[in-house]
């Protein structure tokens, strides 16, 4: 439960920060996070198939 509360607080902080950031910065940050998540997903999929 504590993890959920902390996650929601961090999400609220991040959304508040994005609301004040320029649109170009927000789009670049979203693209970087998306690529990072895609790389993570591909690596995890590879690990599961090896075991």
mmCIF entry with sequence, helices, sheets and N, C-alpha, C, O atoms, coordinates in Angstrom:
data_MODEL
# 
_entry.id   MODEL 
# 
_entity.id                         1 
_entity.type                       polymer 
_entity.pdbx_number_of_molecules   1 
# 
_entity_poly.entity_id                      1 
_entity_poly.type                           'polypeptide(L)' 
_entity_poly.nstd_linkage                   no 
_entity_poly.nstd_monomer                   no 
_entity_poly.pdbx_seq_one_letter_code       
;(UNK)(UNK)(UNK)(UNK)(UNK)(UNK)(UNK)(UNK)(UNK)(UNK)(UNK)(UNK)(UNK)(UNK)(UNK)(UNK)
(UNK)(UNK)(UNK)(UNK)(UNK)(UNK)(UNK)(UNK)(UNK)(UNK)(UNK)(UNK)(UNK)(UNK)(UNK)(UNK)
(UNK)(UNK)(UNK)(UNK)(UNK)(UNK)(UNK)(UNK)(UNK)(UNK)(UNK)(UNK)(UNK)(UNK)(UNK)(UNK)
(UNK)(UNK)(UNK)
;
_entity_poly.pdbx_seq_one_letter_code_can   XXXXXXXXXXXXXXXXXXXXXXXXXXXXXXXXXXXXXXXXXXXXXXXXXXX 
_entity_poly.pdbx_strand_id                 A 
# 
loop_
_entity_poly_seq.entity_id 
_entity_poly_seq.num 
_entity_poly_seq.mon_id 
_entity_poly_seq.hetero 
1 1  UNK n 
1 2  UNK n 
1 3  UNK n 
1 4  UNK n 
1 5  UNK n 
1 6  UNK n 
1 7  UNK n 
1 8  UNK n 
1 9  UNK n 
1 10 UNK n 
1 11 UNK n 
1 12 UNK n 
1 13 UNK n 
1 14 UNK n 
1 15 UNK n 
1 16 UNK n 
1 17 UNK n 
1 18 UNK n 
1 19 UNK n 
1 20 UNK n 
1 21 UNK n 
1 22 UNK n 
1 23 UNK n 
1 24 UNK n 
1 25 UNK n 
1 26 UNK n 
1 27 UNK n 
1 28 UNK n 
1 29 UNK n 
1 30 UNK n 
1 31 UNK n 
1 32 UNK n 
1 33 UNK n 
1 34 UNK n 
1 35 UNK n 
1 36 UNK n 
1 37 UNK n 
1 38 UNK n 
1 39 UNK n 
1 40 UNK n 
1 41 UNK n 
1 42 UNK n 
1 43 UNK n 
1 44 UNK n 
1 45 UNK n 
1 46 UNK n 
1 47 UNK n 
1 48 UNK n 
1 49 UNK n 
1 50 UNK n 
1 51 UNK n 
# 
_struct_asym.id          A 
_struct_asym.entity_id   1 
# 
loop_
_struct_conf.conf_type_id 
_struct_conf.id 
_struct_conf.pdbx_PDB_helix_id 
_struct_conf.beg_label_comp_id 
_struct_conf.beg_label_asym_id 
_struct_conf.beg_label_seq_id 
_struct_conf.pdbx_beg_PDB_ins_code 
_struct_conf.end_label_comp_id 
_struct_conf.end_label_asym_id 
_struct_conf.end_label_seq_id 
_struct_conf.pdbx_end_PDB_ins_code 
_struct_conf.beg_auth_comp_id 
_struct_conf.beg_auth_asym_id 
_struct_conf.beg_auth_seq_id 
_struct_conf.end_auth_comp_id 
_struct_conf.end_auth_asym_id 
_struct_conf.end_auth_seq_id 
_struct_conf.pdbx_PDB_helix_class 
_struct_conf.details 
_struct_conf.pdbx_PDB_helix_length 
HELX_P HELX_P1 AA1 UNK A 2  ? UNK A 20 ? UNK A 2  UNK A 20 1 ? 19 
HELX_P HELX_P2 AA2 UNK A 23 ? UNK A 50 ? UNK A 23 UNK A 50 1 ? 28 
# 
_struct_conf_type.id          HELX_P 
_struct_conf_type.criteria    ? 
_struct_conf_type.reference   ? 
# 
loop_
_atom_site.group_PDB 
_atom_site.id 
_atom_site.type_symbol 
_atom_site.label_atom_id 
_atom_site.label_alt_id 
_atom_site.label_comp_id 
_atom_site.label_asym_id 
_atom_site.label_entity_id 
_atom_site.label_seq_id 
_atom_site.pdbx_PDB_ins_code 
_atom_site.Cartn_x 
_atom_site.Cartn_y 
_atom_site.Cartn_z 
_atom_site.occupancy 
_atom_site.B_iso_or_equiv 
_atom_site.pdbx_formal_charge 
_atom_site.auth_seq_id 
_atom_site.auth_comp_id 
_atom_site.auth_asym_id 
_atom_site.auth_atom_id 
_atom_site.pdbx_PDB_model_num 
ATOM 1   N N  . UNK A 1 1  ? 0.829  -1.197  0.000   1.00 0.00 ? 1  UNK A N  1 
ATOM 2   C CA . UNK A 1 1  ? 0.000  0.000   0.000   1.00 0.00 ? 1  UNK A CA 1 
ATOM 3   C C  . UNK A 1 1  ? 0.865  1.249   0.000   1.00 0.00 ? 1  UNK A C  1 
ATOM 4   O O  . UNK A 1 1  ? 0.570  2.228   -0.685  1.00 0.00 ? 1  UNK A O  1 
ATOM 5   N N  . UNK A 1 2  ? 1.934  1.198   0.778   1.00 0.00 ? 2  UNK A N  1 
ATOM 6   C CA . UNK A 1 2  ? 2.840  2.342   0.829   1.00 0.00 ? 2  UNK A CA 1 
ATOM 7   C C  . UNK A 1 2  ? 3.464  2.598   -0.542  1.00 0.00 ? 2  UNK A C  1 
ATOM 8   O O  . UNK A 1 2  ? 3.644  3.746   -0.950  1.00 0.00 ? 2  UNK A O  1 
ATOM 9   N N  . UNK A 1 3  ? 3.791  1.507   -1.250  1.00 0.00 ? 3  UNK A N  1 
ATOM 10  C CA . UNK A 1 3  ? 4.352  1.647   -2.592  1.00 0.00 ? 3  UNK A CA 1 
ATOM 11  C C  . UNK A 1 3  ? 3.379  2.385   -3.511  1.00 0.00 ? 3  UNK A C  1 
ATOM 12  O O  . UNK A 1 3  ? 3.793  3.239   -4.295  1.00 0.00 ? 3  UNK A O  1 
ATOM 13  N N  . UNK A 1 4  ? 2.099  2.060   -3.417  1.00 0.00 ? 4  UNK A N  1 
ATOM 14  C CA . UNK A 1 4  ? 1.088  2.705   -4.245  1.00 0.00 ? 4  UNK A CA 1 
ATOM 15  C C  . UNK A 1 4  ? 0.986  4.194   -3.932  1.00 0.00 ? 4  UNK A C  1 
ATOM 16  O O  . UNK A 1 4  ? 0.868  5.011   -4.845  1.00 0.00 ? 4  UNK A O  1 
ATOM 17  N N  . UNK A 1 5  ? 1.030  4.547   -2.678  1.00 0.00 ? 5  UNK A N  1 
ATOM 18  C CA . UNK A 1 5  ? 0.962  5.953   -2.279  1.00 0.00 ? 5  UNK A CA 1 
ATOM 19  C C  . UNK A 1 5  ? 2.164  6.715   -2.812  1.00 0.00 ? 5  UNK A C  1 
ATOM 20  O O  . UNK A 1 5  ? 2.019  7.819   -3.336  1.00 0.00 ? 5  UNK A O  1 
ATOM 21  N N  . UNK A 1 6  ? 3.349  6.134   -2.683  1.00 0.00 ? 6  UNK A N  1 
ATOM 22  C CA . UNK A 1 6  ? 4.567  6.786   -3.179  1.00 0.00 ? 6  UNK A CA 1 
ATOM 23  C C  . UNK A 1 6  ? 4.510  6.918   -4.695  1.00 0.00 ? 6  UNK A C  1 
ATOM 24  O O  . UNK A 1 6  ? 4.884  7.958   -5.238  1.00 0.00 ? 6  UNK A O  1 
ATOM 25  N N  . UNK A 1 7  ? 4.046  5.878   -5.388  1.00 0.00 ? 7  UNK A N  1 
ATOM 26  C CA . UNK A 1 7  ? 3.938  5.932   -6.846  1.00 0.00 ? 7  UNK A CA 1 
ATOM 27  C C  . UNK A 1 7  ? 2.976  7.034   -7.277  1.00 0.00 ? 7  UNK A C  1 
ATOM 28  O O  . UNK A 1 7  ? 3.267  7.764   -8.225  1.00 0.00 ? 7  UNK A O  1 
ATOM 29  N N  . UNK A 1 8  ? 1.855  7.167   -6.611  1.00 0.00 ? 8  UNK A N  1 
ATOM 30  C CA . UNK A 1 8  ? 0.895  8.213   -6.965  1.00 0.00 ? 8  UNK A CA 1 
ATOM 31  C C  . UNK A 1 8  ? 1.450  9.609   -6.678  1.00 0.00 ? 8  UNK A C  1 
ATOM 32  O O  . UNK A 1 8  ? 1.207  10.543  -7.443  1.00 0.00 ? 8  UNK A O  1 
ATOM 33  N N  . UNK A 1 9  ? 2.187  9.752   -5.588  1.00 0.00 ? 9  UNK A N  1 
ATOM 34  C CA . UNK A 1 9  ? 2.812  11.042  -5.294  1.00 0.00 ? 9  UNK A CA 1 
ATOM 35  C C  . UNK A 1 9  ? 3.838  11.415  -6.355  1.00 0.00 ? 9  UNK A C  1 
ATOM 36  O O  . UNK A 1 9  ? 3.891  12.562  -6.799  1.00 0.00 ? 9  UNK A O  1 
ATOM 37  N N  . UNK A 1 10 ? 4.653  10.446  -6.760  1.00 0.00 ? 10 UNK A N  1 
ATOM 38  C CA . UNK A 1 10 ? 5.644  10.714  -7.805  1.00 0.00 ? 10 UNK A CA 1 
ATOM 39  C C  . UNK A 1 10 ? 4.975  11.028  -9.138  1.00 0.00 ? 10 UNK A C  1 
ATOM 40  O O  . UNK A 1 10 ? 5.438  11.896  -9.877  1.00 0.00 ? 10 UNK A O  1 
ATOM 41  N N  . UNK A 1 11 ? 3.891  10.328  -9.448  1.00 0.00 ? 11 UNK A N  1 
ATOM 42  C CA . UNK A 1 11 ? 3.157  10.606  -10.678 1.00 0.00 ? 11 UNK A CA 1 
ATOM 43  C C  . UNK A 1 11 ? 2.581  12.016  -10.659 1.00 0.00 ? 11 UNK A C  1 
ATOM 44  O O  . UNK A 1 11 ? 2.662  12.737  -11.654 1.00 0.00 ? 11 UNK A O  1 
ATOM 45  N N  . UNK A 1 12 ? 2.011  12.401  -9.551  1.00 0.00 ? 12 UNK A N  1 
ATOM 46  C CA . UNK A 1 12 ? 1.483  13.760  -9.433  1.00 0.00 ? 12 UNK A CA 1 
ATOM 47  C C  . UNK A 1 12 ? 2.565  14.809  -9.561  1.00 0.00 ? 12 UNK A C  1 
ATOM 48  O O  . UNK A 1 12 ? 2.356  15.848  -10.186 1.00 0.00 ? 12 UNK A O  1 
ATOM 49  N N  . UNK A 1 13 ? 3.724  14.543  -8.971  1.00 0.00 ? 13 UNK A N  1 
ATOM 50  C CA . UNK A 1 13 ? 4.852  15.472  -9.090  1.00 0.00 ? 13 UNK A CA 1 
ATOM 51  C C  . UNK A 1 13 ? 5.323  15.579  -10.537 1.00 0.00 ? 13 UNK A C  1 
ATOM 52  O O  . UNK A 1 13 ? 5.590  16.674  -11.031 1.00 0.00 ? 13 UNK A O  1 
ATOM 53  N N  . UNK A 1 14 ? 5.422  14.426  -11.216 1.00 0.00 ? 14 UNK A N  1 
ATOM 54  C CA . UNK A 1 14 ? 5.880  14.418  -12.607 1.00 0.00 ? 14 UNK A CA 1 
ATOM 55  C C  . UNK A 1 14 ? 4.887  15.143  -13.512 1.00 0.00 ? 14 UNK A C  1 
ATOM 56  O O  . UNK A 1 14 ? 5.291  15.915  -14.381 1.00 0.00 ? 14 UNK A O  1 
ATOM 57  N N  . UNK A 1 15 ? 3.604  14.903  -13.316 1.00 0.00 ? 15 UNK A N  1 
ATOM 58  C CA . UNK A 1 15 ? 2.608  15.576  -14.148 1.00 0.00 ? 15 UNK A CA 1 
ATOM 59  C C  . UNK A 1 15 ? 2.596  17.073  -13.892 1.00 0.00 ? 15 UNK A C  1 
ATOM 60  O O  . UNK A 1 15 ? 2.397  17.860  -14.817 1.00 0.00 ? 15 UNK A O  1 
ATOM 61  N N  . UNK A 1 16 ? 2.805  17.468  -12.654 1.00 0.00 ? 16 UNK A N  1 
ATOM 62  C CA . UNK A 1 16 ? 2.881  18.888  -12.340 1.00 0.00 ? 16 UNK A CA 1 
ATOM 63  C C  . UNK A 1 16 ? 4.080  19.543  -12.994 1.00 0.00 ? 16 UNK A C  1 
ATOM 64  O O  . UNK A 1 16 ? 4.001  20.681  -13.458 1.00 0.00 ? 16 UNK A O  1 
ATOM 65  N N  . UNK A 1 17 ? 5.195  18.821  -13.030 1.00 0.00 ? 17 UNK A N  1 
ATOM 66  C CA . UNK A 1 17 ? 6.401  19.342  -13.669 1.00 0.00 ? 17 UNK A CA 1 
ATOM 67  C C  . UNK A 1 17 ? 6.206  19.453  -15.172 1.00 0.00 ? 17 UNK A C  1 
ATOM 68  O O  . UNK A 1 17 ? 6.598  20.449  -15.780 1.00 0.00 ? 17 UNK A O  1 
ATOM 69  N N  . UNK A 1 18 ? 5.610  18.448  -15.766 1.00 0.00 ? 18 UNK A N  1 
ATOM 70  C CA . UNK A 1 18 ? 5.392  18.457  -17.220 1.00 0.00 ? 18 UNK A CA 1 
ATOM 71  C C  . UNK A 1 18 ? 4.446  19.589  -17.619 1.00 0.00 ? 18 UNK A C  1 
ATOM 72  O O  . UNK A 1 18 ? 4.588  20.164  -18.698 1.00 0.00 ? 18 UNK A O  1 
ATOM 73  N N  . UNK A 1 19 ? 3.502  19.906  -16.773 1.00 0.00 ? 19 UNK A N  1 
ATOM 74  C CA . UNK A 1 19 ? 2.549  20.964  -17.096 1.00 0.00 ? 19 UNK A CA 1 
ATOM 75  C C  . UNK A 1 19 ? 3.236  22.318  -17.244 1.00 0.00 ? 19 UNK A C  1 
ATOM 76  O O  . UNK A 1 19 ? 2.738  23.190  -17.956 1.00 0.00 ? 19 UNK A O  1 
ATOM 77  N N  . UNK A 1 20 ? 4.381  22.502  -16.576 1.00 0.00 ? 20 UNK A N  1 
ATOM 78  C CA . UNK A 1 20 ? 5.091  23.777  -16.645 1.00 0.00 ? 20 UNK A CA 1 
ATOM 79  C C  . UNK A 1 20 ? 6.266  23.754  -17.607 1.00 0.00 ? 20 UNK A C  1 
ATOM 80  O O  . UNK A 1 20 ? 6.900  24.785  -17.834 1.00 0.00 ? 20 UNK A O  1 
ATOM 81  N N  . UNK A 1 21 ? 6.564  22.595  -18.175 1.00 0.00 ? 21 UNK A N  1 
ATOM 82  C CA . UNK A 1 21 ? 7.687  22.476  -19.111 1.00 0.00 ? 21 UNK A CA 1 
ATOM 83  C C  . UNK A 1 21 ? 7.233  22.829  -20.522 1.00 0.00 ? 21 UNK A C  1 
ATOM 84  O O  . UNK A 1 21 ? 6.057  22.679  -20.854 1.00 0.00 ? 21 UNK A O  1 
ATOM 85  N N  . UNK A 1 22 ? 8.156  23.296  -21.349 1.00 0.00 ? 22 UNK A N  1 
ATOM 86  C CA . UNK A 1 22 ? 7.809  23.561  -22.748 1.00 0.00 ? 22 UNK A CA 1 
ATOM 87  C C  . UNK A 1 22 ? 7.401  22.274  -23.470 1.00 0.00 ? 22 UNK A C  1 
ATOM 88  O O  . UNK A 1 22 ? 7.839  21.182  -23.109 1.00 0.00 ? 22 UNK A O  1 
ATOM 89  N N  . UNK A 1 23 ? 6.569  22.416  -24.479 1.00 0.00 ? 23 UNK A N  1 
ATOM 90  C CA . UNK A 1 23 ? 6.056  21.253  -25.205 1.00 0.00 ? 23 UNK A CA 1 
ATOM 91  C C  . UNK A 1 23 ? 7.187  20.461  -25.851 1.00 0.00 ? 23 UNK A C  1 
ATOM 92  O O  . UNK A 1 23 ? 7.160  19.230  -25.828 1.00 0.00 ? 23 UNK A O  1 
ATOM 93  N N  . UNK A 1 24 ? 8.169  21.129  -26.419 1.00 0.00 ? 24 UNK A N  1 
ATOM 94  C CA . UNK A 1 24 ? 9.266  20.414  -27.083 1.00 0.00 ? 24 UNK A CA 1 
ATOM 95  C C  . UNK A 1 24 ? 10.042 19.552  -26.081 1.00 0.00 ? 24 UNK A C  1 
ATOM 96  O O  . UNK A 1 24 ? 10.403 18.416  -26.391 1.00 0.00 ? 24 UNK A O  1 
ATOM 97  N N  . UNK A 1 25 ? 10.297 20.083  -24.893 1.00 0.00 ? 25 UNK A N  1 
ATOM 98  C CA . UNK A 1 25 ? 10.995 19.313  -23.862 1.00 0.00 ? 25 UNK A CA 1 
ATOM 99  C C  . UNK A 1 25 ? 10.165 18.106  -23.447 1.00 0.00 ? 25 UNK A C  1 
ATOM 100 O O  . UNK A 1 25 ? 10.699 17.013  -23.259 1.00 0.00 ? 25 UNK A O  1 
ATOM 101 N N  . UNK A 1 26 ? 8.867  18.304  -23.306 1.00 0.00 ? 26 UNK A N  1 
ATOM 102 C CA . UNK A 1 26 ? 7.975  17.214  -22.905 1.00 0.00 ? 26 UNK A CA 1 
ATOM 103 C C  . UNK A 1 26 ? 7.977  16.096  -23.948 1.00 0.00 ? 26 UNK A C  1 
ATOM 104 O O  . UNK A 1 26 ? 8.014  14.918  -23.592 1.00 0.00 ? 26 UNK A O  1 
ATOM 105 N N  . UNK A 1 27 ? 7.937  16.453  -25.216 1.00 0.00 ? 27 UNK A N  1 
ATOM 106 C CA . UNK A 1 27 ? 7.930  15.447  -26.282 1.00 0.00 ? 27 UNK A CA 1 
ATOM 107 C C  . UNK A 1 27 ? 9.251  14.691  -26.347 1.00 0.00 ? 27 UNK A C  1 
ATOM 108 O O  . UNK A 1 27 ? 9.263  13.475  -26.543 1.00 0.00 ? 27 UNK A O  1 
ATOM 109 N N  . UNK A 1 28 ? 10.360 15.402  -26.185 1.00 0.00 ? 28 UNK A N  1 
ATOM 110 C CA . UNK A 1 28 ? 11.668 14.736  -26.195 1.00 0.00 ? 28 UNK A CA 1 
ATOM 111 C C  . UNK A 1 28 ? 11.784 13.790  -25.004 1.00 0.00 ? 28 UNK A C  1 
ATOM 112 O O  . UNK A 1 28 ? 12.246 12.659  -25.153 1.00 0.00 ? 28 UNK A O  1 
ATOM 113 N N  . UNK A 1 29 ? 11.371 14.243  -23.833 1.00 0.00 ? 29 UNK A N  1 
ATOM 114 C CA . UNK A 1 29 ? 11.428 13.393  -22.640 1.00 0.00 ? 29 UNK A CA 1 
ATOM 115 C C  . UNK A 1 29 ? 10.539 12.164  -22.811 1.00 0.00 ? 29 UNK A C  1 
ATOM 116 O O  . UNK A 1 29 ? 10.929 11.061  -22.427 1.00 0.00 ? 29 UNK A O  1 
ATOM 117 N N  . UNK A 1 30 ? 9.359  12.342  -23.377 1.00 0.00 ? 30 UNK A N  1 
ATOM 118 C CA . UNK A 1 30 ? 8.457  11.206  -23.604 1.00 0.00 ? 30 UNK A CA 1 
ATOM 119 C C  . UNK A 1 30 ? 9.072  10.211  -24.585 1.00 0.00 ? 30 UNK A C  1 
ATOM 120 O O  . UNK A 1 30 ? 8.946  9.001   -24.399 1.00 0.00 ? 30 UNK A O  1 
ATOM 121 N N  . UNK A 1 31 ? 9.730  10.708  -25.618 1.00 0.00 ? 31 UNK A N  1 
ATOM 122 C CA . UNK A 1 31 ? 10.371 9.822   -26.591 1.00 0.00 ? 31 UNK A CA 1 
ATOM 123 C C  . UNK A 1 31 ? 11.516 9.039   -25.944 1.00 0.00 ? 31 UNK A C  1 
ATOM 124 O O  . UNK A 1 31 ? 11.665 7.841   -26.182 1.00 0.00 ? 31 UNK A O  1 
ATOM 125 N N  . UNK A 1 32 ? 12.316 9.714   -25.134 1.00 0.00 ? 32 UNK A N  1 
ATOM 126 C CA . UNK A 1 32 ? 13.432 9.037   -24.457 1.00 0.00 ? 32 UNK A CA 1 
ATOM 127 C C  . UNK A 1 32 ? 12.903 7.954   -23.524 1.00 0.00 ? 32 UNK A C  1 
ATOM 128 O O  . UNK A 1 32 ? 13.436 6.844   -23.503 1.00 0.00 ? 32 UNK A O  1 
ATOM 129 N N  . UNK A 1 33 ? 11.879 8.256   -22.764 1.00 0.00 ? 33 UNK A N  1 
ATOM 130 C CA . UNK A 1 33 ? 11.305 7.273   -21.848 1.00 0.00 ? 33 UNK A CA 1 
ATOM 131 C C  . UNK A 1 33 ? 10.700 6.111   -22.633 1.00 0.00 ? 33 UNK A C  1 
ATOM 132 O O  . UNK A 1 33 ? 10.839 4.956   -22.230 1.00 0.00 ? 33 UNK A O  1 
ATOM 133 N N  . UNK A 1 34 ? 10.036 6.402   -23.739 1.00 0.00 ? 34 UNK A N  1 
ATOM 134 C CA . UNK A 1 34 ? 9.456  5.346   -24.572 1.00 0.00 ? 34 UNK A CA 1 
ATOM 135 C C  . UNK A 1 34 ? 10.508 4.408   -25.133 1.00 0.00 ? 34 UNK A C  1 
ATOM 136 O O  . UNK A 1 34 ? 10.316 3.192   -25.137 1.00 0.00 ? 34 UNK A O  1 
ATOM 137 N N  . UNK A 1 35 ? 11.619 4.961   -25.607 1.00 0.00 ? 35 UNK A N  1 
ATOM 138 C CA . UNK A 1 35 ? 12.705 4.136   -26.140 1.00 0.00 ? 35 UNK A CA 1 
ATOM 139 C C  . UNK A 1 35 ? 13.312 3.290   -25.019 1.00 0.00 ? 35 UNK A C  1 
ATOM 140 O O  . UNK A 1 35 ? 13.600 2.109   -25.211 1.00 0.00 ? 35 UNK A O  1 
ATOM 141 N N  . UNK A 1 36 ? 13.501 3.896   -23.858 1.00 0.00 ? 36 UNK A N  1 
ATOM 142 C CA . UNK A 1 36 ? 14.061 3.161   -22.723 1.00 0.00 ? 36 UNK A CA 1 
ATOM 143 C C  . UNK A 1 36 ? 13.151 1.990   -22.340 1.00 0.00 ? 36 UNK A C  1 
ATOM 144 O O  . UNK A 1 36 ? 13.634 0.888   -22.078 1.00 0.00 ? 36 UNK A O  1 
ATOM 145 N N  . UNK A 1 37 ? 11.846 2.226   -22.308 1.00 0.00 ? 37 UNK A N  1 
ATOM 146 C CA . UNK A 1 37 ? 10.912 1.150   -21.969 1.00 0.00 ? 37 UNK A CA 1 
ATOM 147 C C  . UNK A 1 37 ? 10.903 0.057   -23.031 1.00 0.00 ? 37 UNK A C  1 
ATOM 148 O O  . UNK A 1 37 ? 10.792 -1.125  -22.703 1.00 0.00 ? 37 UNK A O  1 
ATOM 149 N N  . UNK A 1 38 ? 11.018 0.439   -24.294 1.00 0.00 ? 38 UNK A N  1 
ATOM 150 C CA . UNK A 1 38 ? 11.048 -0.547  -25.372 1.00 0.00 ? 38 UNK A CA 1 
ATOM 151 C C  . UNK A 1 38 ? 12.309 -1.408  -25.271 1.00 0.00 ? 38 UNK A C  1 
ATOM 152 O O  . UNK A 1 38 ? 12.237 -2.626  -25.437 1.00 0.00 ? 38 UNK A O  1 
ATOM 153 N N  . UNK A 1 39 ? 13.450 -0.795  -25.003 1.00 0.00 ? 39 UNK A N  1 
ATOM 154 C CA . UNK A 1 39 ? 14.694 -1.550  -24.845 1.00 0.00 ? 39 UNK A CA 1 
ATOM 155 C C  . UNK A 1 39 ? 14.582 -2.493  -23.654 1.00 0.00 ? 39 UNK A C  1 
ATOM 156 O O  . UNK A 1 39 ? 14.994 -3.650  -23.732 1.00 0.00 ? 39 UNK A O  1 
ATOM 157 N N  . UNK A 1 40 ? 14.028 -2.002  -22.558 1.00 0.00 ? 40 UNK A N  1 
ATOM 158 C CA . UNK A 1 40 ? 13.848 -2.839  -21.374 1.00 0.00 ? 40 UNK A CA 1 
ATOM 159 C C  . UNK A 1 40 ? 12.947 -4.036  -21.689 1.00 0.00 ? 40 UNK A C  1 
ATOM 160 O O  . UNK A 1 40 ? 13.243 -5.158  -21.278 1.00 0.00 ? 40 UNK A O  1 
ATOM 161 N N  . UNK A 1 41 ? 11.859 -3.805  -22.411 1.00 0.00 ? 41 UNK A N  1 
ATOM 162 C CA . UNK A 1 41 ? 10.929 -4.887  -22.745 1.00 0.00 ? 41 UNK A CA 1 
ATOM 163 C C  . UNK A 1 41 ? 11.604 -5.934  -23.627 1.00 0.00 ? 41 UNK A C  1 
ATOM 164 O O  . UNK A 1 41 ? 11.412 -7.133  -23.425 1.00 0.00 ? 41 UNK A O  1 
ATOM 165 N N  . UNK A 1 42 ? 12.389 -5.487  -24.601 1.00 0.00 ? 42 UNK A N  1 
ATOM 166 C CA . UNK A 1 42 ? 13.078 -6.431  -25.492 1.00 0.00 ? 42 UNK A CA 1 
ATOM 167 C C  . UNK A 1 42 ? 14.103 -7.246  -24.702 1.00 0.00 ? 42 UNK A C  1 
ATOM 168 O O  . UNK A 1 42 ? 14.218 -8.454  -24.910 1.00 0.00 ? 42 UNK A O  1 
ATOM 169 N N  . UNK A 1 43 ? 14.842 -6.608  -23.808 1.00 0.00 ? 43 UNK A N  1 
ATOM 170 C CA . UNK A 1 43 ? 15.823 -7.323  -23.002 1.00 0.00 ? 43 UNK A CA 1 
ATOM 171 C C  . UNK A 1 43 ? 15.147 -8.337  -22.080 1.00 0.00 ? 43 UNK A C  1 
ATOM 172 O O  . UNK A 1 43 ? 15.639 -9.456  -21.935 1.00 0.00 ? 43 UNK A O  1 
ATOM 173 N N  . UNK A 1 44 ? 14.047 -7.970  -21.466 1.00 0.00 ? 44 UNK A N  1 
ATOM 174 C CA . UNK A 1 44 ? 13.337 -8.890  -20.585 1.00 0.00 ? 44 UNK A CA 1 
ATOM 175 C C  . UNK A 1 44 ? 12.761 -10.069 -21.359 1.00 0.00 ? 44 UNK A C  1 
ATOM 176 O O  . UNK A 1 44 ? 12.777 -11.201 -20.876 1.00 0.00 ? 44 UNK A O  1 
ATOM 177 N N  . UNK A 1 45 ? 12.257 -9.808  -22.547 1.00 0.00 ? 45 UNK A N  1 
ATOM 178 C CA . UNK A 1 45 ? 11.709 -10.892 -23.372 1.00 0.00 ? 45 UNK A CA 1 
ATOM 179 C C  . UNK A 1 45 ? 12.815 -11.856 -23.737 1.00 0.00 ? 45 UNK A C  1 
ATOM 180 O O  . UNK A 1 45 ? 12.608 -13.069 -23.729 1.00 0.00 ? 45 UNK A O  1 
ATOM 181 N N  . UNK A 1 46 ? 13.988 -11.333 -24.058 1.00 0.00 ? 46 UNK A N  1 
ATOM 182 C CA . UNK A 1 46 ? 15.126 -12.189 -24.382 1.00 0.00 ? 46 UNK A CA 1 
ATOM 183 C C  . UNK A 1 46 ? 15.561 -13.023 -23.198 1.00 0.00 ? 46 UNK A C  1 
ATOM 184 O O  . UNK A 1 46 ? 15.921 -14.189 -23.360 1.00 0.00 ? 46 UNK A O  1 
ATOM 185 N N  . UNK A 1 47 ? 15.533 -12.448 -22.017 1.00 0.00 ? 47 UNK A N  1 
ATOM 186 C CA . UNK A 1 47 ? 15.923 -13.193 -20.819 1.00 0.00 ? 47 UNK A CA 1 
ATOM 187 C C  . UNK A 1 47 ? 14.933 -14.328 -20.536 1.00 0.00 ? 47 UNK A C  1 
ATOM 188 O O  . UNK A 1 47 ? 15.340 -15.415 -20.125 1.00 0.00 ? 47 UNK A O  1 
ATOM 189 N N  . UNK A 1 48 ? 13.673 -14.089 -20.747 1.00 0.00 ? 48 UNK A N  1 
ATOM 190 C CA . UNK A 1 48 ? 12.675 -15.125 -20.461 1.00 0.00 ? 48 UNK A CA 1 
ATOM 191 C C  . UNK A 1 48 ? 12.785 -16.286 -21.424 1.00 0.00 ? 48 UNK A C  1 
ATOM 192 O O  . UNK A 1 48 ? 12.551 -17.431 -21.039 1.00 0.00 ? 48 UNK A O  1 
ATOM 193 N N  . UNK A 1 49 ? 13.138 -16.011 -22.680 1.00 0.00 ? 49 UNK A N  1 
ATOM 194 C CA . UNK A 1 49 ? 13.257 -17.087 -23.651 1.00 0.00 ? 49 UNK A CA 1 
ATOM 195 C C  . UNK A 1 49 ? 14.526 -17.920 -23.434 1.00 0.00 ? 49 UNK A C  1 
ATOM 196 O O  . UNK A 1 49 ? 14.581 -19.084 -23.831 1.00 0.00 ? 49 UNK A O  1 
ATOM 197 N N  . UNK A 1 50 ? 15.535 -17.329 -22.812 1.00 0.00 ? 50 UNK A N  1 
ATOM 198 C CA . UNK A 1 50 ? 16.772 -18.062 -22.558 1.00 0.00 ? 50 UNK A CA 1 
ATOM 199 C C  . UNK A 1 50 ? 16.608 -19.050 -21.409 1.00 0.00 ? 50 UNK A C  1 
ATOM 200 O O  . UNK A 1 50 ? 17.279 -20.081 -21.399 1.00 0.00 ? 50 UNK A O  1 
ATOM 201 N N  . UNK A 1 51 ? 15.753 -18.774 -20.456 1.00 0.00 ? 51 UNK A N  1 
ATOM 202 C CA . UNK A 1 51 ? 15.620 -19.640 -19.280 1.00 0.00 ? 51 UNK A CA 1 
ATOM 203 C C  . UNK A 1 51 ? 14.605 -20.717 -19.486 1.00 0.00 ? 51 UNK A C  1 
ATOM 204 O O  . UNK A 1 51 ? 14.376 -21.529 -18.589 1.00 0.00 ? 51 UNK A O  1 
# 
